[in-house]
Amino acid sequence: MARTAVSRRIHAPIDAVFDTVANIECFARAVPHITEVTFLTDRRSGVGTRFAETRVMRGRQATTTLEVTEYEENERIRLVSDEGGTIWDTVFTLSAVDGSNGATDLAMVMEATPYKLSAKIVNPLMKGIIRRSIEGDLDAVKAYCESAASS
């Protein structure tokens, strides 16, 4: 199992940051590499929501099906996907920064558990690309939330 953890301090209120990562349509607006979101359930948020996310990765479009498996408002959201012979388990955790005027610490931990031989070989080679992609997502969320907070 490979674990990648990235965090950012975002100068925006926790409810705005949570809405950005937990509201799939808002997350897609914040992250420029996401080109399309298609809901696969009637639910649009909360546990049980399933959706397909299409994004541009290294010049190519890739679509991933994700499901929300945990949802604690202003605390955490977990998304799980089974793609390419790997279970991708991603948790966003949020906490308000004490003594600050509306800042939020956002952490994202992605655990990749390959179950196919090809994924067990390829995933370690992709670790750097995956990390940079996660960092890019959090940088985009930070910029989006801070821009909205300053408006």
Secondary structure, DSSP 8 states (H G I E B T S, - for coil): -EEEEEEEEESS-HHHHHHHHHSHHHHHHH-TTEEEEEESSS--SSTT-EEEEEEEETTEEEEEEEEEEEEETTTEEEEEEEETTEEEEEEEEEEE-TTSSS-EEEEEEEEEEE-SHHHHHHHHHHHHHHHHHHHHHHHHHHHHHHHHHH-
